Amino acid sequence: MKFFEAILASMLAFSVAVAAPVPDAIPPTPQCGGKYWQGPTTCTRDHYVCFKFNDNYSECIHETRVPQWSVGKPQ
């Protein structure tokens, strides 16, 4: 029985040691506007802007992504 406990303990230690790093947290509320939206209307992360996709939904996106989402969008 001690053998199995030792194996289990070593497996647990190994899994903790090789755990993937935690990526940058996404904004707590990626939505920042839209019809009936009552939450925050600004983005809290640096270099993120509130981008209006349509009248019903706006989302915090990185400023470098704005050009790709603006292509073909009516001005």
Gaussian input, Z-matrix of N, CA and C with variables (Angstrom, degrees):
# hf/3-21g

backbone

0 1
 N
 C     1     B1
 C     2     B2     1     A1
 N     3     B3     2     A2     1     D1
 C     4     B4     3     A3     2     D2
 C     5     B5     4     A4     3     D3
 N     6     B6     5     A5     4     D4
 C     7     B7     6     A6     5     D5
 C     8     B8     7     A7     6     D6
 N     9     B9     8     A8     7     D7
 C    10    B10     9     A9     8     D8
 C    11    B11    10    A10     9     D9
 N    12    B12    11    A11    10    D10
 C    13    B13    12    A12    11    D11
 C    14    B14    13    A13    12    D12
 N    15    B15    14    A14    13    D13
 C    16    B16    15    A15    14    D14
 C    17    B17    16    A16    15    D15
 N    18    B18    17    A17    16    D16
 C    19    B19    18    A18    17    D17
 C    20    B20    19    A19    18    D18
 N    21    B21    20    A20    19    D19
 C    22    B22    21    A21    20    D20
 C    23    B23    22    A22    21    D21
 N    24    B24    23    A23    22    D22
 C    25    B25    24    A24    23    D23
 C    26    B26    25    A25    24    D24
 N    27    B27    26    A26    25    D25
 C    28    B28    27    A27    26    D26
 C    29    B29    28    A28    27    D27
 N    30    B30    29    A29    28    D28
 C    31    B31    30    A30    29    D29
 C    32    B32    31    A31    30    D30
 N    33    B33    32    A32    31    D31
 C    34    B34    33    A33    32    D32
 C    35    B35    34    A34    33    D33
 N    36    B36    35    A35    34    D34
 C    37    B37    36    A36    35    D35
 C    38    B38    37    A37    36    D36
 N    39    B39    38    A38    37    D37
 C    40    B40    39    A39    38    D38
 C    41    B41    40    A40    39    D39
 N    42    B42    41    A41    40    D40
 C    43    B43    42    A42    41    D41
 C    44    B44    43    A43    42    D42
 N    45    B45    44    A44    43    D43
 C    46    B46    45    A45    44    D44
 C    47    B47    46    A46    45    D45
 N    48    B48    47    A47    46    D46
 C    49    B49    48    A48    47    D47
 C    50    B50    49    A49    48    D48
 N    51    B51    50    A50    49    D49
 C    52    B52    51    A51    50    D50
 C    53    B53    52    A52    51    D51
 N    54    B54    53    A53    52    D52
 C    55    B55    54    A54    53    D53
 C    56    B56    55    A55    54    D54
 N    57    B57    56    A56    55    D55
 C    58    B58    57    A57    56    D56
 C    59    B59    58    A58    57    D57
 N    60    B60    59    A59    58    D58
 C    61    B61    60    A60    59    D59
 C    62    B62    61    A61    60    D60
 N    63    B63    62    A62    61    D61
 C    64    B64    63    A63    62    D62
 C    65    B65    64    A64    63    D63
 N    66    B66    65    A65    64    D64
 C    67    B67    66    A66    65    D65
 C    68    B68    67    A67    66    D66
 N    69    B69    68    A68    67    D67
 C    70    B70    69    A69    68    D68
 C    71    B71    70    A70    69    D69
 N    72    B72    71    A71    70    D70
 C    73    B73    72    A72    71    D71
 C    74    B74    73    A73    72    D72
 N    75    B75    74    A74    73    D73
 C    76    B76    75    A75    74    D74
 C    77    B77    76    A76    75    D75
 N    78    B78    77    A77    76    D76
 C    79    B79    78    A78    77    D77
 C    80    B80    79    A79    78    D78
 N    81    B81    80    A80    79    D79
 C    82    B82    81    A81    80    D80
 C    83    B83    82    A82    81    D81
 N    84    B84    83    A83    82    D82
 C    85    B85    84    A84    83    D83
 C    86    B86    85    A85    84    D84
 N    87    B87    86    A86    85    D85
 C    88    B88    87    A87    86    D86
 C    89    B89    88    A88    87    D87
 N    90    B90    89    A89    88    D88
 C    91    B91    90    A90    89    D89
 C    92    B92    91    A91    90    D90
 N    93    B93    92    A92    91    D91
 C    94    B94    93    A93    92    D92
 C    95    B95    94    A94    93    D93
 N    96    B96    95    A95    94    D94
 C    97    B97    96    A96    95    D95
 C    98    B98    97    A97    96    D96
 N    99    B99    98    A98    97    D97
 C   100   B100    99    A99    98    D98
 C   101   B101   100   A100    99    D99
 N   102   B102   101   A101   100   D100
 C   103   B103   102   A102   101   D101
 C   104   B104   103   A103   102   D102
 N   105   B105   104   A104   103   D103
 C   106   B106   105   A105   104   D104
 C   107   B107   106   A106   105   D105
 N   108   B108   107   A107   106   D106
 C   109   B109   108   A108   107   D107
 C   110   B110   109   A109   108   D108
 N   111   B111   110   A110   109   D109
 C   112   B112   111   A111   110   D110
 C   113   B113   112   A112   111   D111
 N   114   B114   113   A113   112   D112
 C   115   B115   114   A114   113   D113
 C   116   B116   115   A115   114   D114
 N   117   B117   116   A116   115   D115
 C   118   B118   117   A117   116   D116
 C   119   B119   118   A118   117   D117
 N   120   B120   119   A119   118   D118
 C   121   B121   120   A120   119   D119
 C   122   B122   121   A121   120   D120
 N   123   B123   122   A122   121   D121
 C   124   B124   123   A123   122   D122
 C   125   B125   124   A124   123   D123
 N   126   B126   125   A125   124   D124
 C   127   B127   126   A126   125   D125
 C   128   B128   127   A127   126   D126
 N   129   B129   128   A128   127   D127
 C   130   B130   129   A129   128   D128
 C   131   B131   130   A130   129   D129
 N   132   B132   131   A131   130   D130
 C   133   B133   132   A132   131   D131
 C   134   B134   133   A133   132   D132
 N   135   B135   134   A134   133   D133
 C   136   B136   135   A135   134   D134
 C   137   B137   136   A136   135   D135
 N   138   B138   137   A137   136   D136
 C   139   B139   138   A138   137   D137
 C   140   B140   139   A139   138   D138
 N   141   B141   140   A140   139   D139
 C   142   B142   141   A141   140   D140
 C   143   B143   142   A142   141   D141
 N   144   B144   143   A143   142   D142
 C   145   B145   144   A144   143   D143
 C   146   B146   145   A145   144   D144
 N   147   B147   146   A146   145   D145
 C   148   B148   147   A147   146   D146
 C   149   B149   148   A148   147   D147
 N   150   B150   149   A149   148   D148
 C   151   B151   150   A150   149   D149
 C   152   B152   151   A151   150   D150
 N   153   B153   152   A152   151   D151
 C   154   B154   153   A153   152   D152
 C   155   B155   154   A154   153   D153
 N   156   B156   155   A155   154   D154
 C   157   B157   156   A156   155   D155
 C   158   B158   157   A157   156   D156
 N   159   B159   158   A158   157   D157
 C   160   B160   159   A159   158   D158
 C   161   B161   160   A160   159   D159
 N   162   B162   161   A161   160   D160
 C   163   B163   162   A162   161   D161
 C   164   B164   163   A163   162   D162
 N   165   B165   164   A164   163   D163
 C   166   B166   165   A165   164   D164
 C   167   B167   166   A166   165   D165
 N   168   B168   167   A167   166   D166
 C   169   B169   168   A168   167   D167
 C   170   B170   169   A169   168   D168
 N   171   B171   170   A170   169   D169
 C   172   B172   171   A171   170   D170
 C   173   B173   172   A172   171   D171
 N   174   B174   173   A173   172   D172
 C   175   B175   174   A174   173   D173
 C   176   B176   175   A175   174   D174
 N   177   B177   176   A176   175   D175
 C   178   B178   177   A177   176   D176
 C   179   B179   178   A178   177   D177
 N   180   B180   179   A179   178   D178
 C   181   B181   180   A180   179   D179
 C   182   B182   181   A181   180   D180
 N   183   B183   182   A182   181   D181
 C   184   B184   183   A183   182   D182
 C   185   B185   184   A184   183   D183
 N   186   B186   185   A185   184   D184
 C   187   B187   186   A186   185   D185
 C   188   B188   187   A187   186   D186
 N   189   B189   188   A188   187   D187
 C   190   B190   189   A189   188   D188
 C   191   B191   190   A190   189   D189
 N   192   B192   191   A191   190   D190
 C   193   B193   192   A192   191   D191
 C   194   B194   193   A193   192   D192
 N   195   B195   194   A194   193   D193
 C   196   B196   195   A195   194   D194
 C   197   B197   196   A196   195   D195
 N   198   B198   197   A197   196   D196
 C   199   B199   198   A198   197   D197
 C   200   B200   199   A199   198   D198
 N   201   B201   200   A200   199   D199
 C   202   B202   201   A201   200   D200
 C   203   B203   202   A202   201   D201
 N   204   B204   203   A203   202   D202
 C   205   B205   204   A204   203   D203
 C   206   B206   205   A205   204   D204
 N   207   B207   206   A206   205   D205
 C   208   B208   207   A207   206   D206
 C   209   B209   208   A208   207   D207
 N   210   B210   209   A209   208   D208
 C   211   B211   210   A210   209   D209
 C   212   B212   211   A211   210   D210
 N   213   B213   212   A212   211   D211
 C   214   B214   213   A213   212   D212
 C   215   B215   214   A214   213   D213
 N   216   B216   215   A215   214   D214
 C   217   B217   216   A216   215   D215
 C   218   B218   217   A217   216   D216
 N   219   B219   218   A218   217   D217
 C   220   B220   219   A219   218   D218
 C   221   B221   220   A220   219   D219
 N   222   B222   221   A221   220   D220
 C   223   B223   222   A222   221   D221
 C   224   B224   223   A223   222   D222

   B1=1.4541
   B2=1.5336
   B3=1.3346
   B4=1.4644
   B5=1.5316
   B6=1.3373
   B7=1.4550
   B8=1.5301
   B9=1.3297
   B10=1.4654
   B11=1.5238
   B12=1.3252
   B13=1.4636
   B14=1.5228
   B15=1.3332
   B16=1.4625
   B17=1.5286
   B18=1.3269
   B19=1.4672
   B20=1.5231
   B21=1.3185
   B22=1.4616
   B23=1.5222
   B24=1.3238
   B25=1.4613
   B26=1.5279
   B27=1.3336
   B28=1.4660
   B29=1.5271
   B30=1.3253
   B31=1.4638
   B32=1.5178
   B33=1.3106
   B34=1.4591
   B35=1.5231
   B36=1.3237
   B37=1.4646
   B38=1.5230
   B39=1.3256
   B40=1.4583
   B41=1.5221
   B42=1.3240
   B43=1.4643
   B44=1.5167
   B45=1.3256
   B46=1.4612
   B47=1.5197
   B48=1.3339
   B49=1.4650
   B50=1.5238
   B51=1.3232
   B52=1.4617
   B53=1.5231
   B54=1.3054
   B55=1.4658
   B56=1.5254
   B57=1.3061
   B58=1.4619
   B59=1.5186
   B60=1.3292
   B61=1.4610
   B62=1.5242
   B63=1.2936
   B64=1.4584
   B65=1.5259
   B66=1.3393
   B67=1.4666
   B68=1.5225
   B69=1.3318
   B70=1.4636
   B71=1.5166
   B72=1.2953
   B73=1.4658
   B74=1.5225
   B75=1.3085
   B76=1.4569
   B77=1.5252
   B78=1.2889
   B79=1.4595
   B80=1.5257
   B81=1.3428
   B82=1.4598
   B83=1.5219
   B84=1.3100
   B85=1.4586
   B86=1.5137
   B87=1.3497
   B88=1.4546
   B89=1.5243
   B90=1.3385
   B91=1.4615
   B92=1.5195
   B93=1.3306
   B94=1.4637
   B95=1.5250
   B96=1.3108
   B97=1.4552
   B98=1.5074
   B99=1.3102
   B100=1.4542
   B101=1.5143
   B102=1.3200
   B103=1.4604
   B104=1.5234
   B105=1.2966
   B106=1.4661
   B107=1.5340
   B108=1.3387
   B109=1.4631
   B110=1.5164
   B111=1.3255
   B112=1.4591
   B113=1.5215
   B114=1.3232
   B115=1.4633
   B116=1.5173
   B117=1.3408
   B118=1.4652
   B119=1.5255
   B120=1.3239
   B121=1.4661
   B122=1.5256
   B123=1.3192
   B124=1.4589
   B125=1.5226
   B126=1.3114
   B127=1.4624
   B128=1.5260
   B129=1.3111
   B130=1.4606
   B131=1.5225
   B132=1.3219
   B133=1.4634
   B134=1.5212
   B135=1.3360
   B136=1.4621
   B137=1.5250
   B138=1.3119
   B139=1.4705
   B140=1.5286
   B141=1.3247
   B142=1.4621
   B143=1.5199
   B144=1.3214
   B145=1.4618
   B146=1.5237
   B147=1.3194
   B148=1.4603
   B149=1.5252
   B150=1.3256
   B151=1.4572
   B152=1.5209
   B153=1.3285
   B154=1.4627
   B155=1.5246
   B156=1.3286
   B157=1.4562
   B158=1.5245
   B159=1.3249
   B160=1.4605
   B161=1.5253
   B162=1.3185
   B163=1.4669
   B164=1.5254
   B165=1.3216
   B166=1.4612
   B167=1.5198
   B168=1.3421
   B169=1.4554
   B170=1.5228
   B171=1.3304
   B172=1.4645
   B173=1.5202
   B174=1.3328
   B175=1.4663
   B176=1.5213
   B177=1.3357
   B178=1.4555
   B179=1.5250
   B180=1.3271
   B181=1.4588
   B182=1.5254
   B183=1.3226
   B184=1.4610
   B185=1.5269
   B186=1.3121
   B187=1.4693
   B188=1.5303
   B189=1.3279
   B190=1.4657
   B191=1.5205
   B192=1.3369
   B193=1.4662
   B194=1.5299
   B195=1.3271
   B196=1.4652
   B197=1.5322
   B198=1.3423
   B199=1.4704
   B200=1.5294
   B201=1.3179
   B202=1.4688
   B203=1.5221
   B204=1.3170
   B205=1.4614
   B206=1.5227
   B207=1.3304
   B208=1.4628
   B209=1.5225
   B210=1.3271
   B211=1.4638
   B212=1.5254
   B213=1.3214
   B214=1.4563
   B215=1.5130
   B216=1.3203
   B217=1.4639
   B218=1.5268
   B219=1.3234
   B220=1.4683
   B221=1.5219
   B222=1.3036
   B223=1.4682
   B224=1.5051
   A1=110.92
   A2=116.69
   A3=120.06
   A4=110.92
   A5=115.14
   A6=120.17
   A7=110.49
   A8=116.59
   A9=121.03
   A10=111.59
   A11=116.73
   A12=119.99
   A13=110.28
   A14=116.33
   A15=120.47
   A16=110.57
   A17=116.43
   A18=120.54
   A19=110.23
   A20=116.39
   A21=121.02
   A22=111.00
   A23=117.07
   A24=120.96
   A25=110.95
   A26=117.16
   A27=119.42
   A28=111.03
   A29=117.52
   A30=120.44
   A31=110.72
   A32=116.61
   A33=121.00
   A34=110.24
   A35=116.97
   A36=120.58
   A37=110.50
   A38=117.32
   A39=121.25
   A40=111.10
   A41=117.49
   A42=120.04
   A43=111.50
   A44=117.39
   A45=120.41
   A46=109.69
   A47=116.79
   A48=120.91
   A49=112.28
   A50=118.30
   A51=120.44
   A52=113.13
   A53=117.13
   A54=120.07
   A55=109.19
   A56=115.74
   A57=121.37
   A58=110.21
   A59=116.56
   A60=118.63
   A61=110.65
   A62=115.50
   A63=120.97
   A64=108.41
   A65=118.53
   A66=120.17
   A67=110.74
   A68=114.99
   A69=118.94
   A70=109.08
   A71=114.83
   A72=119.33
   A73=109.41
   A74=115.99
   A75=119.41
   A76=107.72
   A77=117.31
   A78=118.67
   A79=110.45
   A80=117.49
   A81=119.98
   A82=112.18
   A83=117.19
   A84=121.24
   A85=107.81
   A86=118.01
   A87=117.57
   A88=112.67
   A89=117.38
   A90=119.08
   A91=108.30
   A92=116.02
   A93=119.47
   A94=112.10
   A95=117.06
   A96=118.93
   A97=111.52
   A98=114.59
   A99=121.31
   A100=110.40
   A101=114.00
   A102=120.64
   A103=109.43
   A104=116.90
   A105=125.54
   A106=113.79
   A107=118.96
   A108=120.85
   A109=109.49
   A110=116.91
   A111=121.41
   A112=112.47
   A113=116.92
   A114=121.07
   A115=111.55
   A116=115.95
   A117=120.12
   A118=111.56
   A119=115.37
   A120=120.76
   A121=111.72
   A122=116.66
   A123=121.23
   A124=108.62
   A125=115.96
   A126=121.91
   A127=109.14
   A128=116.27
   A129=120.55
   A130=113.85
   A131=118.45
   A132=120.73
   A133=110.63
   A134=115.25
   A135=120.81
   A136=110.20
   A137=115.46
   A138=123.70
   A139=113.52
   A140=117.74
   A141=121.40
   A142=108.24
   A143=116.01
   A144=121.19
   A145=109.05
   A146=115.08
   A147=120.39
   A148=107.16
   A149=116.83
   A150=122.60
   A151=109.67
   A152=116.25
   A153=121.37
   A154=109.63
   A155=116.63
   A156=121.18
   A157=110.45
   A158=116.05
   A159=121.72
   A160=107.19
   A161=117.96
   A162=120.68
   A163=112.65
   A164=117.01
   A165=120.45
   A166=114.38
   A167=117.95
   A168=118.44
   A169=112.72
   A170=114.99
   A171=122.90
   A172=107.00
   A173=116.07
   A174=120.15
   A175=110.67
   A176=116.03
   A177=121.13
   A178=108.49
   A179=116.20
   A180=120.46
   A181=108.34
   A182=116.41
   A183=120.45
   A184=108.54
   A185=115.04
   A186=119.91
   A187=112.75
   A188=118.15
   A189=119.83
   A190=112.19
   A191=118.06
   A192=121.73
   A193=112.52
   A194=117.02
   A195=120.55
   A196=112.08
   A197=119.73
   A198=117.98
   A199=113.79
   A200=118.11
   A201=118.99
   A202=111.30
   A203=118.63
   A204=120.78
   A205=111.57
   A206=117.45
   A207=121.17
   A208=112.85
   A209=118.06
   A210=121.64
   A211=109.72
   A212=115.82
   A213=121.14
   A214=114.84
   A215=117.37
   A216=120.41
   A217=108.39
   A218=118.24
   A219=119.93
   A220=111.10
   A221=116.44
   A222=120.60
   A223=111.49
   D1=-37.63
   D2=178.88
   D3=-61.35
   D4=-34.17
   D5=179.74
   D6=-60.75
   D7=-46.27
   D8=-179.31
   D9=-67.13
   D10=-35.95
   D11=176.92
   D12=-64.51
   D13=-40.03
   D14=179.18
   D15=-65.85
   D16=-42.07
   D17=178.18
   D18=-62.08
   D19=-46.70
   D20=-179.91
   D21=-61.09
   D22=-43.40
   D23=179.83
   D24=-63.40
   D25=-41.38
   D26=-179.76
   D27=-69.42
   D28=-35.87
   D29=177.22
   D30=-64.79
   D31=-41.40
   D32=179.05
   D33=-64.33
   D34=-44.95
   D35=179.70
   D36=-62.23
   D37=-41.13
   D38=179.63
   D39=-65.20
   D40=-43.24
   D41=-178.28
   D42=-65.13
   D43=-34.03
   D44=177.16
   D45=-70.31
   D46=-38.42
   D47=-177.37
   D48=-68.29
   D49=-32.30
   D50=-176.91
   D51=-101.33
   D52=11.79
   D53=179.71
   D54=-60.37
   D55=140.41
   D56=-179.15
   D57=-66.69
   D58=145.61
   D59=176.82
   D60=-65.45
   D61=151.53
   D62=-179.73
   D63=-78.19
   D64=125.02
   D65=179.16
   D66=-70.04
   D67=166.63
   D68=175.81
   D69=-53.46
   D70=135.98
   D71=179.88
   D72=-67.75
   D73=139.67
   D74=174.60
   D75=-77.39
   D76=157.84
   D77=179.72
   D78=-54.31
   D79=141.05
   D80=-178.34
   D81=-56.24
   D82=-35.49
   D83=178.50
   D84=-132.21
   D85=93.64
   D86=-179.46
   D87=-64.45
   D88=-26.17
   D89=177.63
   D90=-75.07
   D91=138.11
   D92=-178.61
   D93=-135.01
   D94=11.30
   D95=177.99
   D96=174.95
   D97=175.85
   D98=179.46
   D99=131.18
   D100=167.64
   D101=179.81
   D102=-57.45
   D103=130.53
   D104=179.38
   D105=70.69
   D106=2.16
   D107=179.63
   D108=-70.19
   D109=129.61
   D110=-178.92
   D111=-118.88
   D112=5.09
   D113=-179.49
   D114=-87.65
   D115=-165.01
   D116=-179.11
   D117=-64.40
   D118=148.94
   D119=-178.95
   D120=-113.45
   D121=11.00
   D122=176.25
   D123=-126.14
   D124=159.11
   D125=179.75
   D126=-98.53
   D127=137.83
   D128=-174.38
   D129=-90.72
   D130=-18.49
   D131=-179.01
   D132=-89.59
   D133=146.37
   D134=177.17
   D135=-60.98
   D136=141.42
   D137=175.74
   D138=69.22
   D139=15.67
   D140=174.34
   D141=-107.51
   D142=140.57
   D143=179.72
   D144=-126.17
   D145=153.67
   D146=177.74
   D147=-83.70
   D148=110.90
   D149=-175.39
   D150=-106.25
   D151=125.39
   D152=-179.49
   D153=-84.25
   D154=110.62
   D155=177.08
   D156=-79.26
   D157=-40.31
   D158=176.46
   D159=-162.36
   D160=-177.15
   D161=-177.72
   D162=-63.40
   D163=-22.15
   D164=-175.90
   D165=-95.49
   D166=-14.87
   D167=-172.78
   D168=-151.78
   D169=127.85
   D170=171.01
   D171=-126.37
   D172=145.65
   D173=-175.70
   D174=-139.53
   D175=148.01
   D176=174.61
   D177=-73.76
   D178=118.98
   D179=176.09
   D180=-129.58
   D181=156.12
   D182=179.85
   D183=-65.98
   D184=141.41
   D185=-175.32
   D186=-58.32
   D187=-25.88
   D188=178.64
   D189=-73.50
   D190=-15.01
   D191=-179.62
   D192=-90.02
   D193=-12.55
   D194=-176.94
   D195=-57.41
   D196=-46.10
   D197=-178.94
   D198=-58.44
   D199=-40.68
   D200=-177.98
   D201=-68.18
   D202=-32.49
   D203=179.03
   D204=-80.87
   D205=-17.40
   D206=-178.12
   D207=-86.47
   D208=-15.87
   D209=-177.63
   D210=-62.11
   D211=123.74
   D212=178.15
   D213=77.88
   D214=1.26
   D215=180.00
   D216=-84.12
   D217=131.36
   D218=178.71
   D219=-60.17
   D220=140.11
   D221=-178.87
   D222=-87.59

